[in-house]
Amino acid sequence: MAAKHFINDPTLLVNSALESLTLTNPSVALDSKNKIIYRRPSPSAKHQVSIISGGGSGHEPSFGAFVGNGLLSAAVAGSIFASPSAEQVRAAITSRVDTERGVLVTVMNYTGDILNFGMAVEKAKAAGVAAEMVVVGDDVGVGRAKGGKVGRRGIAGTVLVHKIAGALAAQGASLEQVQKVAKLTAENLVSVGASLDHVHVPGRQVSSKQHLDDGEVEIGMGIHNEAGSEQAKLDLPQLVKKMLAQLLDQNDKDRAFVNVNSNEVVLLVNNLGGVSVLELGGITTEVVKQLGSGWGISPVRILSGTYMTSLNGLGFSISLLNVVNTDIGGPSMIQLLDYPCEATGWAAPIVKETWETHNTATRDDAPQDESTEMKKSDLTTDAESFAASLTSGLKAVIAAEPEVTRYDTVVGDGDCGIGLKRGADAVLRHIQKNTPTSDVVAEVEKIVTVVEDSMDGTSGALFAILLNALVHSLRSANPGEATAQTWATALKHSCEALSKYTPARPGDRTLVDSLYPFVESLEKTGDLVNAADAAKQGALKTKGMHAVLGRAVYVGESRYDEVPDPGAWGLAAFFLGLAGLQLNEDDGWEAI
């Protein structure tokens, strides 16, 4: 693992890299606040479907360098390996692209991306924008059995979806047509990666557990350091043979996601960031030879290069696109793949005319604001007690951060505790600066805005959806003083709303394992202490529980026995803090 970097500050690294895109392609601009790369206003962009994608940084040139004529209209960046927030995506949809012909949002199959992009799409629809979303999951490295509810991860094959959809949009197709072809492309994609080592994220401590032994390769490794199907010592021909079998063998029912049997197949050999151009050429040759000799496949198009990375990952991925009839009466997938585009991340240079146009136009209009005037409600509470209880809960989350981070380092990517602490800190600052009123709905609504602005990733999206639904439920409650039963009923409705966006249920080893017991106990007993204890017991039960959602899915079985689910533990800390108790794994909860 290479842990040396020229830029060790991850925030500076992401921001400066985004800025560089405007320097190398004069047709794109940067909304630095929301980390959005977007096409500058031009006649060619005005009367077509806009296509927006994005995700965590660290996968460059995806996604920002694919913004340009004939490809993406905008790309939204999160911090390294973390999805952007729903507010960032909403800003892209409502203020950084043309919406006249509609907007197609494409995301890779990662929980945080689906939740945040999905929430933004729903908000855009509610505001009257014609918006649709396509989720791409092309990775076969983790099969059906292990993938479970999560499904296939999205990796490098996603860029083919972007290229084909972008070309179709540029030719004036409707939103319905562009969505159909994008989805069809995604459904006919298979990819698998392999790497000689994990990668180091700038600004994080180096973990010895992330190293692979000399000569060892991780087959099926994800683009965020996630584990694959196995680790083995293989030479390149043996490795390619195994990877192609995972992509093509129809007898492997765990991975036979696509029957690649059309007359036309597209091959993409992608550099994960740390393979030399020389070596990638040798890898490409080996892949093409084995496709012909072992599978009788002669690709009609071969793309080899750096399209979607895992920082400086010392690995590569293979993607195969089964070219099928689009049935829209227009250009074929191959014609769309060949259609000219102008984006620095694609193997097409910026044309002379673009440089000489000296287009300096930007979009200075602010994102379309949601209603900033909060409606007063008739649901009340004692403002002082509300503030004290909430403060206690937030401080409990902050205090639990080291423990949550330690747990997440064992079974995740180590950012859960920091994310929860970031949100708790922001809400705490808010209530210290703004004295809460007795209006329950107004106060929770203000907190929603703080959470949406301060928390990204999967946890941020889950809490934002839950709290938005809580506001709606509380507003529908009977007027008067908010009782424990009022909160329980509203939270129950919030859980139902959350279930529309995530398949997580009790027993799936997620924060839901704390949330549901809390709500059920509060509804049954009306006692906050009992409900908080139920949340803690639910969190403790996740120790040894097999994960079926999130990146913890890809962790080895033995590690689940070591710690409880980090998200469930952090949420239990909050509930116990609300009740004036603190979380103590060894001795049980105790009064603060």
PAVEXTI-630108 format. One record per residue (C-alpha): residue in three letters; x, y, z. Coordinates in pm, 1 decimal. Each point is the difference from the previous one (the first is absolute). Last residue first. Layout:
BEGIN
REC   aa      east     north        up
REC  ALA         X         Y         Z
...
//
This chain:
BEGIN
REC   aa      east     north        up
REC  ILE   -2516.1    1048.2    3380.9
REC  ALA    -206.2    -293.5     125.4
REC  GLU     130.4    -344.2     -91.2
REC  TRP     -36.5    -228.1    -296.5
REC  GLY     139.9    -351.7      10.2
REC  ASP     327.0     -91.2     170.6
REC  ASP     220.4    -112.8    -287.3
REC  GLU    -150.6     176.2    -299.9
REC  ASN     -51.9     331.2     175.8
REC  LEU    -229.8     248.2    -168.6
REC  GLN    -111.2     296.2     207.7
REC  LEU    -333.9      90.8     152.1
REC  GLY    -203.8     318.8      15.5
REC  ALA    -283.8    -140.1    -211.1
REC  LEU     106.8     201.0    -303.0
REC  GLY     353.9    -125.8      59.5
REC  LEU    -124.5    -358.4     -12.9
REC  PHE    -164.9      74.2    -334.3
REC  PHE     317.5     156.3    -138.0
REC  ALA     224.1    -284.0     118.0
REC  ALA    -241.9    -248.7    -157.7
REC  LEU      41.1     187.6    -329.0
REC  GLY     378.3     -36.8      18.3
REC  TRP     -23.7    -370.6      79.6
REC  ALA    -242.6     -65.1    -285.1
REC  GLY     227.5     184.4    -242.2
REC  PRO     311.8    -186.5     119.1
REC  ASP    -157.7    -349.1     -21.7
REC  PRO     118.5    -194.8     302.5
REC  VAL     361.2    -119.8      28.2
REC  GLU     220.5    -309.4     -13.9
REC  ASP    -247.5    -264.9    -113.8
REC  TYR     -52.4     171.8    -334.0
REC  ARG     371.6     -36.2     -74.2
REC  SER     -18.3    -376.8     -39.0
REC  GLU    -235.4      19.4    -297.3
REC  GLY     240.1     193.4    -225.9
REC  VAL    -107.6     349.1    -106.4
REC  TYR    -171.9      56.8    -336.4
REC  VAL    -346.5      54.1     141.9
REC  ALA     146.9     265.4     233.2
REC  ARG      -7.8     229.3    -305.5
REC  GLY    -372.3      50.4      43.0
REC  LEU    -272.5    -262.1      38.2
REC  VAL     -18.4    -372.1      81.7
REC  ALA     216.8       5.3     313.3
REC  HIS      29.3    -322.9     201.0
REC  MET     -77.0      42.9     371.5
REC  GLY     287.4     -87.2     233.0
REC  LYS     -42.1     323.7     193.2
REC  THR    -327.7     140.2    -132.3
REC  LYS    -172.9    -106.1     322.1
REC  LEU     187.0     273.5     186.4
REC  ALA    -165.8     266.0    -214.0
REC  GLY    -347.0    -136.8      70.8
REC  GLN      77.9     -10.8     372.3
REC  LYS     104.6     364.7     -21.2
REC  ALA    -317.9     100.7    -180.5
REC  ALA    -209.4    -189.0     253.5
REC  ASP     184.1     188.7     277.7
REC  ALA     -91.2     327.4    -167.5
REC  ALA    -366.2    -106.2     -17.9
REC  ASN      -4.8     -96.1     367.2
REC  VAL     153.4     336.6      95.5
REC  LEU    -240.8     190.1    -226.3
REC  ASP    -313.4    -156.6     152.2
REC  GLY    -321.8       8.4    -203.8
REC  THR     -14.8    -374.7      54.4
REC  LYS    -123.0    -149.2    -328.0
REC  GLU      68.9     287.5    -242.1
REC  LEU     335.2      75.7     161.6
REC  SER      92.1    -368.5     -10.6
REC  GLU     -87.7     -33.8    -368.9
REC  VAL     182.2     320.9     -92.2
REC  PHE     317.7     -93.5     186.9
REC  PRO      -8.7    -359.5    -128.6
REC  TYR     -30.2     132.8    -358.6
REC  LEU     287.3     249.0      19.7
REC  SER     268.1    -218.1     154.3
REC  ASP      -9.1    -284.6    -255.1
REC  VAL     -82.6     261.8    -265.3
REC  LEU     356.3     128.6      47.0
REC  THR     105.7    -299.1    -209.4
REC  ARG      66.9    -369.3      58.6
REC  ASP    -271.9    -148.5    -226.3
REC  GLY    -188.1    -150.6     295.6
REC  PRO    -248.2     284.6      26.4
REC  ARG     -75.1     123.3    -353.6
REC  ALA     209.8     173.6    -264.9
REC  PRO    -161.1      -7.6    -346.0
REC  THR      69.3     373.9     -34.8
REC  TYR    -196.7     276.4    -167.8
REC  LYS    -360.3    -100.7      65.4
REC  SER      94.8    -126.7     347.2
REC  LEU      85.1     356.7     100.9
REC  ALA    -364.9     101.7     -42.9
REC  GLU    -113.9    -287.2     223.6
REC  CYS     261.6      96.8     257.6
REC  SER    -130.3     357.2      -8.6
REC  HIS    -355.2    -124.9      60.6
REC  LYS     126.0    -181.3     310.7
REC  LEU     188.1     312.3     103.2
REC  ALA    -320.8     204.1     -12.9
REC  THR    -189.7    -255.9     206.8
REC  ALA     279.4     -24.1     256.8
REC  TRP      39.2     377.9      24.5
REC  THR    -371.7      51.3      62.7
REC  GLN      -4.1    -291.2     246.6
REC  ALA     283.8     160.4     195.5
REC  THR    -214.4     311.3      17.4
REC  ALA       8.9     314.1    -213.3
REC  GLU    -219.7     263.7     163.0
REC  GLY    -300.1     113.4    -200.3
REC  PRO    -107.8     -40.9    -358.5
REC  ASN     -64.3    -347.8    -141.3
REC  ALA     281.8    -129.7    -219.1
REC  SER      22.1      70.2    -374.3
REC  ARG     286.8     246.0      42.1
REC  LEU     178.3    -261.4     207.5
REC  SER     -21.5    -250.8    -285.3
REC  HIS     135.8     242.2    -260.6
REC  VAL     283.8     110.2     226.2
REC  LEU      81.7    -364.8      75.8
REC  ALA      10.6     -78.5    -373.6
REC  ASN     263.2     269.0     -48.4
REC  LEU     182.1    -136.6     305.1
REC  LEU      11.2    -357.9    -131.0
REC  ILE     104.4     109.6    -349.2
REC  ALA     276.4     221.3     139.1
REC  PHE     113.9    -269.6     243.5
REC  LEU      32.2    -257.5    -277.5
REC  ALA     173.9     242.0    -236.3
REC  GLY     255.5     105.7     259.6
REC  SER      68.1    -360.0      97.9
REC  THR      62.9    -103.1    -362.3
REC  GLY     253.1     270.8     -78.3
REC  ASP     -31.2     367.9      84.1
REC  MET     -80.9     182.7     320.7
REC  SER      27.4     373.9      62.4
REC  ASP    -243.5     168.6    -238.1
REC  GLU    -274.6    -263.1      14.0
REC  VAL      35.5     -25.2     378.1
REC  VAL     -28.2     377.5      47.6
REC  THR    -306.2      19.6    -225.6
REC  VAL    -170.1    -283.0     188.4
REC  ILE      76.1     174.3     331.5
REC  LYS    -203.2     301.9    -110.0
REC  GLU    -295.8    -226.0     -79.8
REC  VAL      30.2    -165.1     342.6
REC  GLU     -29.0     343.3     164.3
REC  ALA    -293.6     112.1    -213.7
REC  VAL    -189.7    -322.7      66.1
REC  VAL      46.4      16.6     376.3
REC  ASP    -105.8     365.2      44.0
REC  SER     107.7      78.7     358.5
REC  THR     292.9     204.6    -123.4
REC  PRO     365.0    -101.1     -11.4
REC  THR     266.5     264.2      76.1
REC  ASN     207.3      41.0    -314.9
REC  LYS     377.2       7.0      51.3
REC  GLN      20.5    -289.0     244.5
REC  ILE    -267.0    -187.8    -196.8
REC  HIS     195.2      39.3    -325.3
REC  ARG     340.9     -77.4     149.6
REC  LEU    -141.5    -327.1     134.4
REC  VAL    -152.8     -80.2    -339.3
REC  ALA     337.8      49.7    -169.7
REC  ASP     194.6    -198.8     259.5
REC  ALA    -247.8    -287.0     -22.5
REC  GLY      27.8      -9.6    -380.6
REC  ARG     379.5      -3.7       3.5
REC  LYS       0.4    -255.3     282.8
REC  LEU    -220.8    -234.8    -202.4
REC  GLY     223.9      32.9    -305.4
REC  ILE     319.7     -45.5     203.0
REC  GLY    -141.3    -314.2     160.0
REC  CYS    -106.4    -151.7    -332.0
REC  ASP     324.6      73.2    -186.5
REC  GLY     205.7    -314.0      66.4
REC  ASP     -52.9    -187.6    -326.4
REC  GLY    -203.5    -283.0     144.3
REC  VAL      16.9    -303.9     230.3
REC  VAL     311.7      53.0     212.7
REC  THR      56.3     369.7     -70.8
REC  ASP    -371.2      51.1      61.9
REC  TYR      33.1    -136.5     353.7
REC  ARG     294.3     228.8      75.2
REC  THR    -185.8     297.4    -144.3
REC  VAL    -304.6     -76.5     216.8
REC  GLU     223.1     -18.7     308.7
REC  PRO     181.8     324.3     -79.3
REC  GLU    -334.8     173.2     -78.1
REC  ALA    -185.6     -99.4     320.2
REC  ALA      65.9     333.4     172.6
REC  ILE    -140.3     190.6    -297.2
REC  VAL    -310.2    -219.2      -6.4
REC  ALA     -51.8      51.8     375.7
REC  LYS      40.7     374.9     -46.8
REC  LEU    -281.0      -7.3    -256.0
REC  GLY    -233.3    -189.4     231.7
REC  SER      65.9     234.1     294.2
REC  THR     -56.0     303.7    -219.7
REC  LEU    -330.0    -145.7    -121.7
REC  SER    -118.4     -56.5     356.0
REC  ALA      99.9     349.8     111.6
REC  ALA    -151.0     169.8    -305.7
REC  PHE    -332.0    -184.5      35.4
REC  SER      -9.3      66.9     373.5
REC  GLU      47.4     374.1     -57.9
REC  ALA    -252.2      14.9    -284.5
REC  ASP    -279.0    -175.1     191.1
REC  THR    -194.4    -152.0    -286.4
REC  THR    -253.6     107.1    -258.6
REC  LEU    -194.1    -124.4    -301.0
REC  ASP    -213.7     281.2    -138.8
REC  SER     227.7      55.5    -296.1
REC  LYS     160.9     301.3    -160.3
REC  LYS      86.1     -28.1    -364.0
REC  MET     368.0      35.8     -83.0
REC  GLU      81.7     272.6    -244.9
REC  THR     300.4    -118.3    -199.4
REC  SER    -211.6    -175.9    -262.0
REC  GLU     254.0    -197.6    -198.9
REC  ASP     248.9     218.2    -172.3
REC  GLN      79.6     -35.6    -367.0
REC  PRO     376.8     -10.3     -12.8
REC  ALA     157.6     341.8     -50.6
REC  ASP      39.7     149.2    -345.1
REC  ASP     358.6      74.9     -94.7
REC  ARG      25.9    -248.7    -282.3
REC  THR     320.2      77.0    -182.6
REC  ALA      92.6     141.6    -339.3
REC  THR     370.1      28.6     -82.8
REC  ASN     -12.7    -153.9    -348.2
REC  HIS     333.3      71.9    -163.6
REC  THR    -131.9    -129.4    -333.7
REC  GLU     357.0     -81.3    -106.7
REC  TRP      44.4    -289.6     244.2
REC  THR    -332.5    -150.8     -95.7
REC  GLU      67.6      30.3    -373.3
REC  LYS     325.8    -196.1      27.3
REC  VAL    -169.5    -310.7     132.7
REC  ILE      55.6    -141.2     350.3
REC  PRO     158.3    -336.2     -55.4
REC  ALA    -189.6    -330.4       3.6
REC  ALA     101.7    -300.7     211.3
REC  TRP    -244.6      92.3     276.4
REC  GLY      99.6     164.5     326.4
REC  THR      73.4     335.0    -164.9
REC  ALA    -352.4      33.5    -135.5
REC  GLU    -112.5      94.8    -349.1
REC  CYS    -211.5    -263.6    -163.0
REC  PRO     -22.5    -155.7    -343.0
REC  TYR    -241.1    -290.4     -55.6
REC  ASP     184.9    -331.4     -10.0
REC  LEU    -176.6    -138.1     309.4
REC  LEU    -331.2     124.7    -136.8
REC  GLN      63.4    -172.2    -330.2
REC  ILE      91.6    -316.1     188.5
REC  MET    -316.4      16.9     210.8
REC  SER    -208.1      41.9    -315.7
REC  PRO    -138.2     330.1    -127.0
REC  GLY    -376.5      58.0     -18.7
REC  GLY    -319.6    -200.1     -30.8
REC  ILE     -29.5     -37.9     376.1
REC  ASP      37.8    -377.9      12.6
REC  THR     343.9      16.8     169.1
REC  ASN     119.5    -322.2    -162.3
REC  VAL     270.7    -167.7     205.9
REC  VAL     375.1      36.9      51.0
REC  ASN     116.9    -221.9     289.2
REC  LEU     244.1     230.8     172.2
REC  LEU     304.4    -158.4     162.4
REC  SER     203.2     162.1     275.2
REC  ILE     344.4    -101.8     126.9
REC  SER     156.2     169.6     300.6
REC  PHE     352.4      98.7      92.2
REC  GLY     228.5      12.8     299.7
REC  LEU     256.4     190.1     201.2
REC  GLY    -249.3     252.2     130.2
REC  ASN     124.2     357.8     -14.6
REC  LEU    -336.9     157.1      91.9
REC  SER    -245.3    -279.9     -73.0
REC  THR     -35.4      86.3    -364.7
REC  MET    -265.7      31.1    -266.3
REC  TYR      91.9      73.3    -362.6
REC  THR     374.0     -58.1     -31.7
REC  GLY      81.5    -180.8    -319.7
REC  SER     -99.2    -275.6    -238.7
REC  LEU    -309.5       7.5    -217.8
REC  ILE     -51.4    -281.5    -247.0
REC  ARG    -292.7      16.5    -243.2
REC  VAL    -139.6    -282.4    -213.4
REC  PRO     128.5    -254.1     253.1
REC  SER      98.8    -340.9    -140.2
REC  ILE    -154.6    -261.4     226.3
REC  GLY      59.2    -371.8     -57.2
REC  TRP      11.0     -66.3     373.6
REC  GLY     339.9    -151.2      78.5
REC  SER     210.3      88.6    -304.6
REC  GLY    -164.1     330.5     -85.3
REC  LEU     -69.8     136.8     347.0
REC  GLN     339.2    -136.6     108.6
REC  LYS     184.0     200.9    -264.0
REC  VAL    -193.3     319.5      77.1
REC  VAL      68.3     -27.3     373.5
REC  GLU     373.0     -70.0     -46.4
REC  THR      37.6     295.8    -237.2
REC  THR    -178.6     229.6     244.0
REC  ILE     227.5    -109.4     284.7
REC  GLY     310.7      72.9    -205.5
REC  GLY    -130.3     345.9     -85.9
REC  LEU     -83.0      60.1     364.1
REC  GLU     362.2     -82.3      79.3
REC  LEU     135.7     272.1    -228.0
REC  VAL    -255.0     257.1     115.1
REC  SER     114.9     -65.6     355.2
REC  VAL    -251.4    -138.9     249.3
REC  GLY     -77.6     223.3     298.2
REC  GLY    -336.1     152.6     -83.9
REC  LEU    -260.3    -275.1     -21.1
REC  ASN      83.8     -35.5    -369.8
REC  ASN    -299.6    -112.6    -206.0
REC  VAL     -20.6    -260.9    -274.5
REC  LEU    -328.9      61.1    -182.1
REC  LEU    -120.6    -256.5    -252.1
REC  VAL    -306.5      49.0    -220.2
REC  VAL    -184.0    -304.3    -133.1
REC  GLU    -189.5     -30.5    -328.9
REC  ASN    -141.4    -324.2    -133.3
REC  SER    -186.8     -48.8     325.9
REC  ASN      78.5    -279.3     246.1
REC  VAL      93.6     164.6     327.6
REC  ASN    -261.6    -168.6     219.8
REC  VAL     -16.1     251.0     282.6
REC  PHE     -20.8     -56.6     378.1
REC  ALA     160.2    -344.0      -0.9
REC  ARG     172.5      65.7     332.5
REC  ASP    -148.6    -236.2     260.4
REC  LYS    -128.1    -227.8    -274.5
REC  ASP     354.8     -74.4    -114.8
REC  ASN     -99.2    -225.2    -288.7
REC  GLN     -44.9     308.1    -220.2
REC  ASP     375.0      67.2      17.0
REC  LEU      55.6     348.0    -147.1
REC  LEU     103.7     261.4     255.2
REC  GLN     122.9    -227.4     278.7
REC  ALA     175.7    -214.4    -261.3
REC  LEU     162.0     309.6    -145.3
REC  MET     142.9      87.2     343.3
REC  LYS     138.1    -351.6      55.2
REC  LYS     172.1      -7.2    -340.2
REC  VAL     133.8     351.4      53.6
REC  LEU     157.9    -106.5     328.7
REC  GLN     153.4    -316.3    -143.9
REC  PRO     149.9     194.7    -292.4
REC  LEU     126.4     273.7     239.0
REC  ASP     170.7    -227.5     253.5
REC  LEU    -197.2    -116.2     299.4
REC  LYS      39.7      10.2     379.2
REC  ALA    -350.1      20.2     142.7
REC  GLN    -239.2     220.9     194.1
REC  GLU    -370.4     -65.2     -40.5
REC  SER    -344.1     128.6     -97.0
REC  GLY      61.8     369.4      42.4
REC  ALA      75.7     216.8     300.0
REC  GLU     -93.4     364.5       2.6
REC  ASN     284.9     250.4     -45.3
REC  HIS    -240.1     264.0    -134.9
REC  ILE      10.2    -106.4    -367.7
REC  GLY     -95.7    -358.3      73.1
REC  MET     238.9    -295.8      -7.1
REC  GLY    -125.8    -290.9    -210.4
REC  ILE     321.5    -198.1      17.9
REC  GLU     249.8     123.9     259.2
REC  VAL     350.1     -93.4    -114.6
REC  GLU     290.2    -146.5     194.7
REC  GLY     354.7       6.3    -137.5
REC  ASP     128.9     183.6     304.4
REC  ASP    -254.9      -8.4     279.8
REC  LEU    -300.5     232.0      -6.8
REC  HIS      -7.9     300.8     229.9
REC  GLN    -320.8     140.3     150.9
REC  LYS      48.8    -153.9     343.2
REC  SER     312.9     210.9      49.0
REC  SER    -222.0     307.3      20.2
REC  VAL     145.7     332.1    -111.7
REC  GLN    -154.4     300.0     172.6
REC  ARG    -225.2     217.5    -209.9
REC  GLY      70.6     340.8    -151.5
REC  PRO      49.9    -128.8    -352.5
REC  VAL    -190.3    -327.7     -58.2
REC  HIS     234.4    -295.4     -36.8
REC  VAL     -73.3    -266.6    -256.3
REC  HIS     -30.6    -376.5      29.4
REC  ASP     248.8    -220.7    -179.3
REC  LEU      63.1    -220.3    -301.8
REC  SER    -340.8      74.5    -146.2
REC  ALA    -274.3    -173.2    -195.7
REC  GLY    -321.7     124.3    -155.6
REC  VAL    -315.4    -146.5    -151.5
REC  SER    -255.2     137.3    -241.3
REC  VAL    -326.2    -107.0    -163.9
REC  LEU    -232.0     221.8    -201.3
REC  ASN    -321.3     -83.9    -185.7
REC  GLU    -242.2     132.9     262.4
REC  ALA     192.4     327.1      19.8
REC  THR     -32.9      50.5    -375.1
REC  LEU    -374.0     -65.1      13.3
REC  LYS     -35.9     246.6     287.9
REC  ALA     184.1     269.8    -195.8
REC  VAL    -204.5     -83.6    -310.7
REC  LYS    -332.1      32.7     184.0
REC  GLN     101.8     316.2     186.5
REC  VAL     107.1     169.1    -324.5
REC  GLN    -322.4    -101.7    -174.5
REC  GLU    -228.9     119.6     280.7
REC  LEU     194.6     324.3      33.1
REC  SER     -48.7      62.1    -372.1
REC  ALA     274.1     -26.0    -260.2
REC  GLY     160.0     318.3    -137.1
REC  GLN     327.4    -128.7    -142.6
REC  ALA     196.5     119.2     302.7
REC  ALA    -225.3    -211.8     222.4
REC  LEU      93.3    -312.7    -198.0
REC  ALA     370.0      78.7      27.5
REC  GLY     -25.9      55.1     374.6
REC  ALA    -190.1    -324.8      51.6
REC  ILE     265.8    -198.7    -186.7
REC  LYS     294.4     167.5     171.4
REC  HIS    -151.6      -6.0     348.0
REC  VAL     -99.4    -366.6     -23.0
REC  LEU     349.0     -80.4    -125.8
REC  VAL     144.9     185.5     300.0
REC  THR    -194.8    -230.3     233.4
REC  GLY     209.9    -295.2    -114.3
REC  ALA     261.7     129.3     244.2
REC  ILE    -172.6    -102.5     323.6
REC  GLY    -351.7     -19.4     144.1
REC  ARG     -53.7    -263.6     265.1
REC  ARG    -232.0    -291.1     -71.0
REC  GLY    -280.9     -69.4     242.2
REC  VAL     -31.0     145.5     348.7
REC  LYS    -283.9    -231.9     100.3
REC  GLY     228.3    -301.1     -14.9
REC  GLY     345.3      72.6    -138.8
REC  LYS     142.3    -315.1     156.5
REC  ALA    -244.7    -236.4    -168.2
REC  ARG     -30.5     196.6    -323.0
REC  GLY     372.2      14.0     -68.5
REC  VAL     261.7     252.8     104.6
REC  GLY     246.1      64.7    -282.3
REC  VAL    -290.5      24.0    -247.5
REC  ASP       5.1     381.2     -12.9
REC  ASP    -244.1     170.2    -240.1
REC  GLY    -244.5     179.2     230.6
REC  VAL    -125.0     320.4    -161.2
REC  VAL    -299.6     184.3     145.3
REC  VAL    -212.7     210.5    -237.5
REC  MET    -186.9     305.6     128.9
REC  GLU    -277.5     216.2    -146.1
REC  ALA     -77.7     371.2       8.9
REC  ALA    -272.5     215.6    -157.8
REC  VAL      27.3     304.9     225.5
REC  GLY    -320.6     118.4     170.2
REC  ALA     131.5      84.0     346.3
REC  ALA    -120.6    -334.9     134.0
REC  LYS     196.7    -166.5    -277.8
REC  ALA     312.3     187.1     106.5
REC  LYS     -51.7    -109.7     362.1
REC  GLU     -38.5    -360.4    -112.7
REC  VAL     314.5      22.8    -210.2
REC  ALA     192.8     151.0     291.7
REC  MET    -112.8    -283.0     231.1
REC  GLY     107.8    -255.7    -258.4
REC  PHE     342.1     159.8     -41.9
REC  ASN      54.1     -14.1     374.7
REC  LEU    -148.8    -344.8      58.3
REC  ILE     142.5    -168.6    -307.8
REC  ASP     345.4     152.5      50.6
REC  GLY      14.4     -96.3     366.8
REC  THR    -111.9    -356.8     -68.3
REC  TYR     242.5     -69.9    -283.1
REC  ASN    -125.7    -121.5    -336.0
REC  MET     152.9     257.3    -232.8
REC  VAL    -201.6     304.6     -90.0
REC  THR    -163.6     145.5    -311.7
REC  VAL    -230.8     302.2      17.0
REC  LEU    -202.1      79.2    -310.9
REC  VAL    -139.9     352.7     -21.1
REC  GLY    -287.5     135.5    -207.0
REC  ARG     -35.5     173.7    -336.4
REC  GLU     -23.5     354.1     145.2
REC  THR     216.1     -82.8     303.1
REC  ASP     322.0     175.1    -102.0
REC  VAL     282.9     -69.4     239.0
REC  ARG     164.4     172.7     297.5
REC  SER    -291.5     142.1     195.7
REC  THR    -270.3    -253.6      80.5
REC  ILE     170.7    -330.3     -71.1
REC  ALA     346.6      93.3     123.2
REC  ALA    -135.7     170.0     312.5
REC  ARG    -206.9    -309.8      73.6
REC  VAL     315.0    -211.2     -26.0
REC  GLN     184.9     216.9     250.3
REC  GLU    -304.6      -1.1     229.4
REC  ALA     -20.5    -379.8     -16.0
REC  SER     352.5     -18.7     135.9
REC  PRO     294.9    -128.2    -199.8
REC  SER      90.9    -366.8      44.4
REC  ALA     314.3     -90.3     190.1
REC  PHE     313.7    -166.9    -147.4
REC  ILE     199.8     324.6      24.5
REC  SER    -235.7     291.5      65.1
REC  GLY    -304.7      23.3    -222.6
REC  ALA      -3.7     120.0    -358.8
REC  VAL    -295.8      90.7    -219.9
REC  ALA      29.6     -31.2    -378.9
REC  ALA    -177.9     208.7    -261.1
REC  SER    -122.1     -14.9    -360.1
REC  LEU     164.1    -335.3     -63.3
REC  LEU     106.6    -121.4    -347.1
REC  GLY     -48.9     142.0    -348.3
REC  ASN     130.4     347.1      86.8
REC  GLY     180.6     -10.5     330.5
REC  VAL      11.7    -146.3     347.8
REC  PHE     192.9    -326.8       0.6
REC  ALA     291.7     158.5     189.4
REC  GLY    -227.2      56.6     297.8
REC  PHE     -99.5    -362.8      44.7
REC  SER     209.9    -199.5     -32.1
REC  PRO     350.3     110.2    -102.3
REC  GLU      43.6     -58.1     289.4
REC  HIS    -132.7    -256.2     245.3
REC  GLY     131.7     159.1     320.6
REC  SER    -297.6     226.6      58.2
REC  GLY    -327.1    -153.2     112.9
REC  GLY    -292.6       0.4    -235.4
REC  GLY    -113.1     168.7    -317.2
REC  SER    -253.2      -1.7    -279.2
REC  ILE    -219.1     249.7    -180.2
REC  ILE    -138.9     -26.8    -352.3
REC  SER    -193.6     288.5    -152.0
REC  VAL    -253.0     -83.9    -270.6
REC  GLN      51.3     229.7    -294.9
REC  HIS    -102.5     346.5    -118.5
REC  LYS     242.4     226.1     183.7
REC  ALA     331.7    -181.4     -23.3
REC  SER      80.8      85.0    -361.2
REC  PRO     -94.8     366.4      46.8
REC  SER     254.8      45.3     280.7
REC  PRO      -1.4      45.9     377.2
REC  ARG     318.8    -136.1     158.2
REC  ARG     -11.4    -372.8      60.0
REC  TYR      12.9     -97.2     365.5
REC  ILE     247.2    -110.2     267.4
REC  ILE    -171.0       5.1     338.6
REC  LYS     182.3      14.0     333.7
REC  ASN    -295.1     168.6     173.8
REC  LYS     192.1     306.1     117.2
REC  SER     247.2     -22.1    -289.9
REC  ASP    -260.8      25.0    -275.1
REC  LEU     254.0     -68.2    -272.9
REC  ALA     -18.5      75.6    -372.3
REC  VAL      41.3    -202.8    -318.7
REC  SER      60.4      97.5    -364.7
REC  PRO     355.4     123.2      61.8
REC  ASN     126.2    -355.0      61.2
REC  THR     345.1     -32.2     157.1
REC  LEU     -29.8     293.6     238.6
REC  THR    -360.7     -67.8      96.0
REC  LEU      96.6    -357.4      84.7
REC  SER     282.3     126.4     220.9
REC  GLU    -252.0     157.0     237.5
REC  LEU    -139.2    -341.8      80.3
REC  ALA     348.6    -126.8      87.0
REC  SER      56.2     303.6     221.8
REC  ASN    -317.9     -65.8     195.7
REC  VAL      60.1    -373.7      45.1
REC  LEU     362.4      38.9     111.9
REC  LEU     -68.6     295.1     227.4
REC  THR    -263.9    -204.5     180.4
REC  PRO     221.2    -311.4      16.7
REC  ASP     299.3     188.7     150.8
REC  ASN     299.2    -222.6     -78.2
REC  ILE      86.6     154.8    -336.2
REC  PHE     325.7    -128.6    -150.4
REC  HIS     -84.3    -344.5     132.2
REC  LYS     190.0    -289.8     154.6
REC  ALA    -203.5    -296.9     128.0
REC  ALA      68.2    -235.3    -292.7
REC  MET    -137.9    -340.5      99.3
//
